Amino acid sequence: MTMDKQPTYGNGKICYIEMAAEDIERSADFYKAVFGWKIRKRGDGATAFDDGVGEVSGAWVKGRTPTTTPGLLVYVMVDDIEETIAKVITNGGTIVQPVGEDAPEITARFSDPAGNVIGLYQNPK
């Protein structure tokens, strides 16, 4: 990762995610606009990302089926879930589970431009 802060290293830490994408540039633009992820080109030319706090990185890959039905479900922590939902919709995502279905937890789920279902989580204040 090329950020000021180095990620936490440790046994068992989730560190890298590969996400299916039909249009890698569109997916990269979506995640940058919604979550502020840093988008970069790896040495091999692949489009990669670093999450908003520099702890998890990953890349988009073609030729894989999007995760449209949750099995393993990744959640992204957000400061304001309603504001994030608005960004998801504005940038081409779809809400597939609204806030409230996992109450008392503050969560929602969305489908990204490739069809992957991802969760949103807001820490209770």
C-alpha positions as a Markdown table, in Angstrom:
| # | Residue | x | y | z |
|---|---|---|---|---|
| 1 | Met | 0.0 | 0.0 | 0.0 |
| 2 | Thr | 1.3 | 3.4 | -0.8 |
| 3 | Met | -0.2 | 5.4 | 2.0 |
| 4 | Asp | 1.3 | 7.4 | 4.8 |
| 5 | Lys | 0.2 | 4.8 | 7.3 |
| 6 | Gln | 1.2 | 1.1 | 7.1 |
| 7 | Pro | -1.6 | -1.5 | 7.6 |
| 8 | Thr | -1.7 | -3.6 | 10.7 |
| 9 | Tyr | 0.1 | -6.8 | 10.1 |
| 10 | Gly | -0.9 | -9.9 | 12.0 |
| 11 | Asn | -1.8 | -13.6 | 11.8 |
| 12 | Gly | -5.5 | -14.0 | 10.8 |
| 13 | Lys | -6.1 | -10.4 | 9.6 |
| 14 | Ile | -8.2 | -10.1 | 6.5 |
| 15 | Cys | -5.9 | -8.1 | 4.2 |
| 16 | Tyr | -7.0 | -8.5 | 0.5 |
| 17 | Ile | -10.2 | -8.8 | -1.5 |
| 18 | Glu | -10.7 | -9.7 | -5.1 |
| 19 | Met | -14.0 | -8.4 | -6.5 |
| 20 | Ala | -15.7 | -9.5 | -9.7 |
| 21 | Ala | -16.3 | -6.7 | -12.2 |
| 22 | Glu | -17.6 | -6.5 | -15.7 |
| 23 | Asp | -16.2 | -3.0 | -16.2 |
| 24 | Ile | -13.3 | -2.5 | -13.9 |
| 25 | Glu | -13.1 | 1.3 | -14.4 |
| 26 | Arg | -16.8 | 1.7 | -13.6 |
| 27 | Ser | -16.4 | -0.4 | -10.4 |
| 28 | Ala | -13.3 | 1.5 | -9.4 |
| 29 | Asp | -15.1 | 4.8 | -9.9 |
| 30 | Phe | -18.1 | 3.6 | -7.9 |
| 31 | Tyr | -16.1 | 2.6 | -4.8 |
| 32 | Lys | -14.0 | 5.7 | -5.0 |
| 33 | Ala | -17.1 | 7.9 | -5.1 |
| 34 | Val | -19.1 | 6.0 | -2.4 |
| 35 | Phe | -16.3 | 5.2 | 0.1 |
| 36 | Gly | -13.3 | 7.3 | -0.9 |
| 37 | Trp | -11.2 | 4.3 | -1.6 |
| 38 | Lys | -7.8 | 5.0 | -3.1 |
| 39 | Ile | -7.5 | 3.6 | -6.6 |
| 40 | Arg | -4.1 | 2.7 | -8.0 |
| 41 | Lys | -2.4 | 0.7 | -10.7 |
| 42 | Arg | -0.4 | -2.3 | -9.6 |
| 43 | Gly | 3.0 | -3.1 | -11.1 |
| 44 | Asp | 1.3 | -5.7 | -13.3 |
| 45 | Gly | -1.2 | -3.1 | -14.6 |
| 46 | Ala | -4.2 | -4.3 | -12.7 |
| 47 | Thr | -6.5 | -1.8 | -11.1 |
| 48 | Ala | -6.3 | -2.1 | -7.3 |
| 49 | Phe | -7.7 | -0.3 | -4.3 |
| 50 | Asp | -6.9 | 0.6 | -0.7 |
| 51 | Asp | -9.8 | 1.0 | 1.7 |
| 52 | Gly | -10.6 | 4.2 | 3.4 |
| 53 | Val | -8.3 | 3.6 | 6.4 |
| 54 | Gly | -5.5 | 1.8 | 4.6 |
| 55 | Glu | -6.0 | -1.6 | 6.2 |
| 56 | Val | -7.4 | -3.7 | 3.4 |
| 57 | Ser | -6.4 | -3.7 | -0.2 |
| 58 | Gly | -7.7 | -5.6 | -3.2 |
| 59 | Ala | -8.4 | -5.6 | -6.9 |
| 60 | Trp | -11.2 | -6.0 | -9.4 |
| 61 | Val | -11.1 | -9.0 | -11.6 |
| 62 | Lys | -12.9 | -10.0 | -14.8 |
| 63 | Gly | -14.1 | -13.5 | -15.6 |
| 64 | Arg | -15.7 | -14.2 | -12.3 |
| 65 | Thr | -19.3 | -14.4 | -11.4 |
| 66 | Pro | -20.4 | -11.6 | -9.1 |
| 67 | Thr | -21.6 | -12.6 | -5.6 |
| 68 | Thr | -25.3 | -11.7 | -6.1 |
| 69 | Thr | -26.6 | -14.0 | -3.3 |
| 70 | Pro | -24.8 | -13.6 | 0.0 |
| 71 | Gly | -22.8 | -16.5 | 1.1 |
| 72 | Leu | -19.7 | -14.8 | 2.4 |
| 73 | Leu | -20.8 | -11.3 | 2.9 |
| 74 | Val | -18.4 | -8.4 | 3.4 |
| 75 | Tyr | -19.5 | -5.3 | 5.3 |
| 76 | Val | -18.0 | -1.8 | 4.9 |
| 77 | Met | -18.0 | 0.4 | 8.0 |
| 78 | Val | -19.5 | 3.9 | 7.4 |
| 79 | Asp | -19.9 | 7.0 | 9.5 |
| 80 | Asp | -23.4 | 7.8 | 8.2 |
| 81 | Ile | -25.4 | 4.9 | 6.6 |
| 82 | Glu | -28.1 | 7.1 | 5.2 |
| 83 | Glu | -25.6 | 9.4 | 3.5 |
| 84 | Thr | -23.8 | 6.3 | 2.1 |
| 85 | Ile | -27.0 | 4.8 | 0.8 |
| 86 | Ala | -27.6 | 8.1 | -1.1 |
| 87 | Lys | -24.1 | 7.8 | -2.6 |
| 88 | Val | -24.7 | 4.2 | -3.5 |
| 89 | Ile | -27.8 | 5.1 | -5.4 |
| 90 | Thr | -26.4 | 8.2 | -7.0 |
| 91 | Asn | -23.4 | 6.3 | -8.3 |
| 92 | Gly | -25.3 | 3.4 | -9.9 |
| 93 | Gly | -25.7 | 0.9 | -7.0 |
| 94 | Thr | -29.0 | -0.6 | -5.8 |
| 95 | Ile | -30.1 | -1.1 | -2.2 |
| 96 | Val | -31.1 | -4.7 | -1.8 |
| 97 | Gln | -31.7 | -4.7 | 2.0 |
| 98 | Pro | -32.8 | -1.5 | 3.7 |
| 99 | Val | -31.7 | -0.3 | 7.1 |
| 100 | Gly | -33.7 | -2.0 | 9.9 |
| 101 | Glu | -33.8 | -5.6 | 8.9 |
| 102 | Asp | -30.9 | -6.5 | 11.2 |
| 103 | Ala | -32.0 | -4.3 | 14.1 |
| 104 | Pro | -30.7 | -3.4 | 16.5 |
| 105 | Glu | -27.6 | -3.4 | 14.3 |
| 106 | Ile | -27.4 | -0.5 | 11.8 |
| 107 | Thr | -26.9 | -2.3 | 8.5 |
| 108 | Ala | -28.0 | -2.3 | 4.9 |
| 109 | Arg | -26.9 | -4.2 | 1.8 |
| 110 | Phe | -26.4 | -2.9 | -1.7 |
| 111 | Ser | -25.6 | -4.3 | -5.2 |
| 112 | Asp | -22.7 | -2.7 | -6.9 |
| 113 | Pro | -22.4 | -2.0 | -10.6 |
| 114 | Ala | -21.2 | -5.5 | -11.3 |
| 115 | Gly | -24.0 | -7.1 | -9.2 |
| 116 | Asn | -21.9 | -8.0 | -6.1 |
| 117 | Val | -23.9 | -7.7 | -2.8 |
| 118 | Ile | -22.0 | -5.9 | -0.1 |
| 119 | Gly | -23.1 | -4.8 | 3.4 |
| 120 | Leu | -23.0 | -1.5 | 5.0 |
| 121 | Tyr | -22.4 | -1.2 | 8.8 |
| 122 | Gln | -22.7 | 2.0 | 11.0 |
| 123 | Asn | -21.4 | 1.7 | 14.5 |
| 124 | Pro | -24.1 | 2.8 | 17.0 |
| 125 | Lys | -23.4 | 6.3 | 18.4 |
